[in-house]
Each structure stands twice: as C-alpha cells, then as structure tokens.
C-alpha cells in the first residue's frame, strides 16, 4: 500500500482550512481577536493574532501579514478613508492610467524605487 503525496501547491490542508474558517467566523462575530496597536518611544508596536509567514509584499497572503505589511510599506496609491473606492497618492506624486495595462507615475521627492537590479 502506498500513500500518495499531495503536490498541488494550491490545495489547502485541512488544518489550514479549519484555522482560516475559525478566524473568518470570529471576524464576522465581532472583529479580529488579539490585535492591538501602540506607539511609544518612537516605535510602533503591533500585537497580532497569528504568527507572520511573510513580509515580502508579493507573498503576503494572510490578514495577519497584511496588517503588519500595511504599517511597514507604502504603495503608489491608497484607498481614501471616506469609505469609497476612490484612491489618492501615497508614494506617488502623480499617477495616470494610460490604458488597461499601462500606467504613468512620478514618485514624490525622496521616495526610492526598487527595480530588482541589486
């Protein structure tokens, strides 16, 4: 008798499914458990409900990672805080959508751009 190993990277494990389902239920019941923010001595302290798996922006998948990532990283644009889907510049000084797949932007003075060239 042989045991077949799952090699599908997109298939979720039962334990992960149960953990995420429980978390989703808690959120719907009244908010995220155990999240606290505090700032003292010039430092931001975040108490999170889960261990972090990644802080590399393209690989942030969980709400716990996203919560800390939002505190650490800027984006070109951010959603306005008025509850609409409108955006406003964050790291961008100017942002324009040229067509469905192309954008033109200018960074604010002092902002750095990483083009993955070392």
C-alpha positions as CSV (number, residue, x, y, z in Angstrom):
1,X,0.0,0.0,0.0
2,X,1.5,3.4,-1.0
3,X,0.5,6.8,0.3
4,X,0.1,9.4,-2.5
5,X,1.7,12.7,-1.6
6,X,-0.2,15.8,-2.5
7,X,1.9,18.0,-4.8
8,X,-0.7,20.6,-5.7
9,X,0.5,23.9,-4.3
10,X,-3.0,25.5,-4.4
11,X,-4.7,22.8,-2.4
12,X,-5.4,23.8,1.1
13,X,-4.7,21.4,4.0
14,X,-7.5,20.6,6.4
15,X,-5.8,22.2,9.4
16,X,-5.2,25.4,7.5
17,X,-8.8,25.4,6.3
18,X,-10.1,25.0,9.8
19,X,-7.8,27.7,11.2
20,X,-8.9,30.2,8.5
21,X,-12.6,29.3,8.8
22,X,-12.4,29.8,12.5
23,X,-10.8,33.1,12.1
24,X,-13.4,34.2,9.5
25,X,-16.1,33.2,11.9
26,X,-14.6,35.2,14.7
27,X,-14.3,38.2,12.4
28,X,-17.9,38.0,11.4
29,X,-18.9,37.6,15.1
30,X,-17.2,40.7,16.2
31,X,-13.8,41.6,14.9
32,X,-10.3,40.2,14.8
33,X,-9.1,38.7,18.1
34,X,-6.0,40.0,19.8
35,X,-5.0,42.9,17.6
36,X,-3.5,45.8,19.4
37,X,-1.6,48.9,18.2
38,X,0.5,51.1,20.4
39,X,3.3,53.7,19.9
40,X,5.8,54.7,22.5
41,X,9.4,55.8,22.5
42,X,9.1,56.5,18.7
43,X,8.3,52.8,17.9
44,X,5.1,51.2,16.6
45,X,4.2,48.0,18.5
46,X,1.6,45.6,16.9
47,X,0.3,42.7,18.8
48,X,-1.1,40.3,16.2
49,X,-3.5,37.3,16.4
50,X,-1.2,35.0,14.3
51,X,2.4,34.3,13.5
52,X,3.7,36.0,10.4
53,X,4.5,33.9,7.4
54,X,5.9,36.5,5.1
55,X,6.6,40.3,5.0
56,X,7.7,40.2,1.3
57,X,4.9,42.3,-0.3
58,X,4.1,39.9,-3.2
59,X,3.8,37.0,-0.9
60,X,1.6,38.5,1.8
61,X,-1.4,36.2,1.9
62,X,-2.9,36.3,5.4
63,X,-4.7,39.0,7.2
64,X,-2.0,38.9,10.0
65,X,0.7,39.6,7.4
66,X,-1.3,42.3,5.6
67,X,-1.9,44.1,8.9
68,X,1.8,44.4,9.6
69,X,2.6,45.0,5.9
70,X,0.3,48.0,5.8
71,X,2.1,49.5,8.7
72,X,5.5,49.0,7.1
73,X,5.2,49.6,3.4
74,X,4.0,52.4,1.2
75,X,2.1,51.9,-2.0
76,X,1.8,54.1,-5.1
77,X,-1.9,54.7,-4.3
78,X,-4.1,54.1,-1.3
79,X,-7.8,54.0,-0.8
80,X,-9.3,57.1,0.7
81,X,-10.6,56.8,4.3
82,X,-14.1,58.1,3.4
83,X,-15.4,54.5,2.6
84,X,-15.4,54.9,-1.1
85,X,-13.3,53.0,-3.7
86,X,-11.6,56.3,-4.7
87,X,-7.8,56.4,-4.4
88,X,-5.3,59.1,-3.5
89,X,-1.5,59.2,-4.0
90,X,0.7,57.6,-1.3
91,X,4.3,57.3,-2.6
92,X,3.2,58.7,-6.0
93,X,3.2,62.4,-6.7
94,X,1.4,61.9,-10.0
95,X,-0.5,58.8,-11.2
96,X,-2.2,58.3,-14.6
97,X,-3.8,55.2,-16.2
98,X,-2.8,55.3,-19.8
99,X,-4.8,52.2,-20.9
100,X,-6.0,48.9,-19.3
101,X,-2.4,47.7,-18.8
102,X,-0.2,50.8,-18.7
103,X,0.3,53.4,-16.0
104,X,2.5,56.5,-15.7
105,X,3.6,57.8,-12.3
106,X,6.1,60.1,-10.7
107,X,7.3,59.4,-7.2
108,X,7.3,62.0,-4.5
109,X,10.7,63.6,-3.8
110,X,12.8,61.4,-1.6
111,X,11.0,58.1,-2.5
112,X,13.1,55.2,-3.7
113,X,12.2,52.8,-6.5
114,X,13.5,49.2,-6.5
115,X,13.9,47.7,-9.9
116,X,15.3,44.4,-8.6
117,X,18.8,45.2,-10.0
118,X,20.6,44.8,-6.7
